[in-house]
Amino acid sequence: MKRFRNGQSTLEYVIILAAVVGAIIAVAAALKPKITATYNTLGDKMQNKANDVTFD
């Protein structure tokens, strides 16, 4: 049974990595609407400020 320990450790790391990647994807999907709204608001504010600038 000792010879399978290395393969078992590798499998454990793969499972942990898959769980971490899944959690990152879930968080990104949950935050996407808020990030998009913030980005759009910031873009609108920047556009309004750029429109207010006049060059004499």
Secondary structure by P-SEA (a helix, b strand, c coil): cccaaaaaaaaaaaaaaaaaaaaaaaaaaaaaaaaaaaaaaaaaaaaaaaaacccc
